[in-house]
Amino acid sequence: MQSIRLLMACPDARGIIAAVTEFLARRGGNIIDVDQHTCPQHGDFFMRLEIDPEGFEITEDAFPAVWAEVAARHRMRWRIGWPGHRKRLAILVSTAGHCLNDLLFRWHTGELTAEIPLVISNHDALRARAEAAGIAFHHLPIQPNGKAEQEAQIKQLIEQTDVDTIVLARYMQILSPEFVASYPNRIINIHHSFLPAFAGAKPYHQAFERGVKLIGATSHYVTDDLDEGPIIAQQTLAVNHRDDIPDMVRKGRDLEQWVLARAVRYHIEDRIIVSGNKTVVFD
């Protein structure tokens, strides 16, 4: 059975853990997993708990009011995830299918415990892959000077399908600030980690010409600052003079798949707390 997941962030002080665990114990809450972190530089405290729903005396509707006193006393930002409330993902793609394929495989095997009601693309190239998985595919091309209209169509689909998280699985479009503002810390992106050194087209070609010895991928939440949102997951891989451009592109794709899947899993399992432009990830 899925656990109840309680996450919180607040100024560090004595007695926070005791206050939280005592609150739960008095109401039949059996803690089955707990992790915490203190940031001495900023004086912040972060904690994630998993609670067995069996025997827990507080209902989902009643929890905010009952918990309010503890949260106010410690000036907490908090959220709670209840069993049965799976995240609902919209996957946005363009023409590259490697990240979509990987996410769909992990979803099909049960590794990603989320719902995926739709795939949206500005191209029609990946329709067959989505529909083969039994997922609705929506082709929304971008007409000249029609980006705002296309984003409005995306938002309409997201609202109609009750999506709470957007995954950019190599979606090669820059989202408008207005669109991003509608989904704070709910849009996950993936890209190579050469930025800002090798920006623009053909980054692996640029990296090859420069003779880099390390390639990588970065997944992060999307903000108005292009490719500079809070980082969720990263991974690197050594390369050398024997790796030509196709080798680097292939290895880069492998990294992108793995890093994006890890970031999505952390998000849907409520393992991330955003603090400023950083994340605390309880992995």
Secondary structure, 3 states (H helix, E strand, C coil): CCCEEEEEEEECCCCHHHHHHHHHHCCCCEEEEEEEEEECCCCEEEEEEEEECCCCCCCCCCHHHHHHHHHHHCCCEEEEECCCCCCEEEEEECCCCHHHHHHHHHHHCCCCCCEEEEEEECCCCCHHHHHHCCCEEEECCCCCCCHHHHHHHHHHHHHHCCCCEEEECCCCCCCCHHHHHCCCCCEEEEEECCCCCCCCCCHHHHHHHHCCCEEEEEEEECCCCCCCCCEEEEEEEECCCCCCHHHHHHHHHHHHHHHHHHHHHHHHCCCEEEECCEEEECC
